């Protein structure tokens, strides 16, 4: 069931779109996501408009064409199998995405001012970071984080959470422009692996978002499955929980007004002490789960 901040996975329509969030539908200014499910050799053409975009394969390979150039994306069998390559589409461009053997592709967008070049992002160049420790261990693929890949406003990272672990922890927010924090609109897109029956995972994941002030109220505590999205216009978000027996993937798409790009955040003061507890804990040995070479 969908709500104002939790959007359940959609159904394939004629253009292959199974999920779409725009600034207008979310009621904010910058951030978008569109998820495509395309059959073999099926294509999707889109106009970038005022937004810049990253085309990220979730499953399968893809071909992205724009302004007379074409990039072949190797992609991956699934988000749990490999760090993927990707393509950047600038604002005011028209691009076509084709899945060579069928697959699932995410289009990640942010309203932009600068017009950059149509570019290829190599999987080999994606920084892979292990965050946290113990049961708060997770893997972050920082493919479009500040400093990793140039965009105007778009920020995007992938997070892999082994079953039984927590991510986005301690809970944090980035909804104010002040020293040490930046205002960012954020989208979480989820996929789940696991379950008793192979190929029928989830739900298996849980997401918490809650208010940081009395003036702006948000209270989200939802079970998520593959294809679901949670919108975070403001407030503390976390934990993101992978139930035992279910590995969890989530894709963060962020954008905001502050330049240069930053992911600066503020921990919930009630839980900030958690970071200090990691000093004497080891990182979960199941991590890293993937690399550009494939599963670890």
C-alpha positions in Angstrom: 0.0 0.0 0.0 1.3 3.4 -0.9 1.2 6.6 1.2 2.5 10.1 1.0 6.1 9.0 1.7 6.1 5.3 0.9 5.4 4.4 -2.7 4.8 0.7 -3.4 6.4 -1.0 -6.4 4.5 -0.3 -9.6 3.2 -2.3 -12.6 4.8 -2.3 -16.0 3.1 0.2 -18.3 3.3 0.7 -22.1 6.5 2.8 -21.8 8.2 0.3 -19.5 8.0 2.6 -16.5 7.3 0.8 -13.2 8.2 3.7 -10.8 8.3 7.5 -11.3 8.9 10.3 -8.8 9.2 13.9 -10.1 9.7 17.1 -8.1 6.0 17.9 -8.8 4.7 14.5 -7.6 6.9 14.6 -4.5 6.1 18.3 -3.7 9.7 19.4 -3.7 12.2 21.2 -6.0 15.0 19.0 -7.3 15.0 15.2 -7.1 13.6 12.5 -9.4 13.7 8.8 -10.1 12.3 6.7 -12.8 12.6 2.9 -12.9 12.2 1.0 -16.2 11.6 -2.7 -16.9 12.4 -3.3 -20.5 12.1 -6.5 -22.6 15.0 -7.5 -24.9 15.7 -4.8 -27.4 12.9 -2.7 -26.0 13.8 1.0 -25.7 12.7 4.1 -23.7 13.3 7.6 -25.0 13.2 10.5 -22.5 13.7 14.2 -22.6 16.0 15.5 -19.8 14.4 18.9 -19.6 15.7 21.0 -16.7 17.2 18.0 -15.0 20.5 16.1 -15.3 20.2 12.3 -15.2 22.2 9.2 -14.5 21.3 5.9 -16.2 22.1 3.0 -13.9 21.5 -0.6 -14.8 19.9 -2.6 -11.9 19.8 -5.8 -13.8 21.0 -6.6 -17.3 23.1 -4.7 -19.8 22.0 -1.4 -21.5 22.8 0.9 -24.4 22.4 4.6 -23.9 22.4 7.0 -26.8 22.5 10.8 -26.6 23.6 13.6 -29.0 25.0 11.3 -31.6 27.0 9.2 -29.1 26.3 5.7 -27.7 27.6 4.1 -24.6 27.4 0.3 -24.0 26.8 -0.4 -20.3 27.9 -3.9 -19.1 25.5 -3.6 -16.2 25.0 -6.7 -13.9 22.9 -9.7 -13.3 21.4 -7.9 -10.2 22.3 -5.2 -7.7 23.7 -7.9 -5.4 26.1 -9.3 -8.0 28.3 -6.4 -9.1 29.1 -2.7 -8.9 27.8 -1.3 -12.2 28.9 1.2 -14.8 26.5 4.0 -15.7 25.9 7.0 -18.0 25.4 10.7 -17.4 22.8 12.5 -19.5 22.9 16.4 -19.3 19.9 18.7 -19.0 18.1 19.8 -22.2 19.2 16.5 -24.0 17.1 13.7 -25.4 18.4 10.2 -24.7 17.4 6.6 -25.5 17.9 3.6 -23.2 17.8 0.1 -24.6 18.1 -3.1 -22.7 19.9 -5.6 -24.9 18.6 -8.7 -23.3 15.9 -7.2 -21.2 16.4 -5.8 -17.7 15.7 -3.1 -15.1 17.2 0.4 -15.3 17.0 3.3 -12.9 17.0 6.9 -14.2 18.2 9.3 -11.4 17.5 13.0 -11.8 18.1 16.4 -10.3 17.2 19.8 -11.6 20.4 21.4 -12.7 21.8 24.8 -13.8 25.0 23.8 -15.6 24.9 21.7 -18.8 27.7 19.1 -18.7 28.8 16.5 -21.2 27.2 13.2 -22.0 29.6 10.8 -20.2 30.4 7.3 -19.3 31.0 6.2 -15.6 33.2 3.1 -15.3 32.5 0.5 -12.6 36.2 0.2 -12.0 36.3 3.9 -10.9 33.4 3.6 -8.4 34.7 4.1 -4.8 33.5 1.2 -2.5 33.4 2.1 1.2 32.6 0.0 4.2 30.8 2.0 6.9 30.0 1.2 10.5 30.9 -1.9 12.4 29.3 -5.0 13.9 25.6 -5.2 13.1 25.7 -1.6 11.8 28.1 -2.6 9.0 27.2 -1.9 5.4 28.8 -1.4 2.0 28.5 1.9 0.1 29.1 2.2 -3.7 29.7 5.9 -4.0 29.4 6.1 -7.8 28.0 9.7 -7.9 29.0 11.0 -4.5 30.7 14.5 -4.3 34.3 14.1 -5.4 33.6 10.7 -7.1 31.8 11.9 -10.3 31.0 15.4 -11.5 27.4 16.5 -11.7 25.8 19.9 -11.1 23.5 18.9 -8.2 22.8 15.2 -8.4 24.2 12.9 -5.7 23.6 9.1 -5.8 25.1 6.2 -3.9 24.2 2.5 -3.4 24.1 0.7 -0.1 24.2 -3.1 0.5 23.1 -4.4 3.9 23.7 -8.0 4.9 20.7 -9.8 6.5 20.3 -8.8 10.2 22.2 -5.5 9.9 21.2 -1.9 10.2 22.2 1.0 7.9 21.4 4.7 7.9 22.4 4.4 11.5 22.6 6.3 13.7 19.6 8.2 12.4 20.6 11.5 10.7 19.1 14.3 8.8 20.1 16.9 6.2 17.2 19.4 6.0 18.8 22.6 7.0 21.6 24.7 5.5 23.9 25.5 8.4 27.5 24.6 9.3 27.9 20.9 9.2 24.6 20.2 7.5 23.1 20.7 4.0 19.5 20.8 2.9 18.9 17.8 0.6 15.8 16.0 -0.8 16.3 12.3 -0.7 14.8 9.2 -2.3 15.4 5.6 -1.1 14.8 2.9 -3.7 14.9 -0.7 -2.4 15.6 -4.2 -3.6 15.6 -7.4 -1.4 17.3 -10.7 -1.8 16.5 -13.8 0.2 13.5 -15.8 1.4 12.6 -19.5 1.6 11.6 -19.7 -2.1 14.3 -18.7 -4.5 13.3 -15.8 -6.7 10.5 -14.7 -4.4 12.2 -12.4 -1.9 10.9 -10.1 0.7 9.5 -7.9 1.8 12.5 -8.3 4.3 13.4 -4.6 4.7 12.2 -1.8 7.0 12.6 2.0 6.9 12.2 4.6 9.6 11.8 8.3 9.0 10.7 10.7 11.8 10.3 14.4 12.6 13.2 16.5 13.8 11.0 19.5 14.8 7.4 20.2 15.9 6.8 22.5 12.9 7.4 19.7 10.3 5.9 16.4 11.1 6.8 13.1 9.4 6.3 9.6 10.8 7.3 6.7 8.6 7.8 3.1 9.8 7.3 0.8 6.8 8.1 -2.7 5.5 9.7 -2.4 2.1 10.1 -4.9 -0.8 11.8 -4.9 -4.2 10.8 -1.8 -6.2 9.5 0.2 -3.3 10.5 3.9 -2.8 10.5 6.0 0.4 10.6 9.8 0.0 12.5 11.9 2.6 11.7 15.6 2.3 13.0 16.3 5.8 13.5 14.7 9.2 15.7 12.0 10.6 16.0 8.8 8.6 17.2 5.5 9.9 17.6 2.9 10.7 17.2 1.0 7.4 16.9 -2.6 8.5 17.6 -5.9 6.7 15.6 -8.7 8.4 17.7 -11.8 9.2 17.7 -14.0 6.1 17.2 -11.1 3.7 20.0 -9.0 2.2 18.9 -5.4 1.5 19.9 -2.9 -1.3 18.9 0.7 -1.3 19.7 3.4 -3.8 20.0 7.0 -2.4 19.2 9.8 -4.8 19.8 13.3 -3.3 19.8 16.9 -4.5 19.5 20.4 -2.9 20.4 24.0 -3.3 23.9 24.1 -1.7 27.0 24.4 -3.9 29.4 22.8 -4.0 27.7 19.4 -3.6 27.8 17.9 -0.2 26.2 15.1 1.8 26.7 16.9 5.1 24.3 15.6 7.8 23.4 15.9 11.4 23.0 12.8 13.7 20.0 12.5 16.0 21.6 13.7 19.3 19.9 10.8 21.1 21.8 8.2 19.1 25.0 10.0 18.0 27.0 8.1 20.7 26.6 4.9 18.6 29.5 5.9 16.3 31.9 5.8 19.2 30.9 2.2 20.0 32.2 1.0 16.6 35.9 1.6 17.7 36.2 -1.8 19.3 34.0 -3.7 16.8 35.0 -5.4 13.6 33.3 -4.9 10.3 30.9 -7.6 9.4 33.0 -10.3 7.6 30.3 -10.7 4.9 31.4 -7.3 3.5 32.2 -6.2 0.9 29.4 -8.1 -0.8 30.4 -6.9 -4.3 33.0 -5.1 -6.4 33.4 -4.2 -10.0 34.7 -7.7 -10.6 31.5 -9.3 -9.2 30.5 -10.9 -5.9 33.1 -11.1 -3.2 
